[in-house]
Amino acid sequence: MGSGAKVFFTPGVRLLLVPASRIRPYAVLGGGIGAFSGSEVSITRDVAVRGSHFTSAAVGFGGGLDVRLVRLLSLRGEIRDFVSRAGMAGTQGRHHLIFGVGPGSRFN
């Protein structure tokens, strides 16, 4: 399997474990859909490129840490696992771990 793309849309909820603190751990859980695409290249006498696209129900869960920098801005780091049907577009398993770090907006 060659290069591919994975897109997950799993809206859900975020549960703050220590809501009044400056450093707030949280847990997330959601459900939705995952879309997978990929391509496979075969080289024999001819070059053949085959594309594939699959969708599957998906569940996303994980946790993270939200650190408030100033009143309306925080820095977040999290890990999420998206679980889908196995073998989608040549993927080996059903777990898709994603690590993320970035800014967060606060409205409270």
Buried (B, 14 or more C-beta within 10 A) or exposed (E): EEEBEBEBEBEEEEEEEEEEEEEBEBBBBBBBEBBBBBBBEEEEEEEEEEEBEBBBEBBBBBBBBBEBEEEEEBEBEBEBBBBBBEEBBBBEEBEBEEEEEEEBEEEE
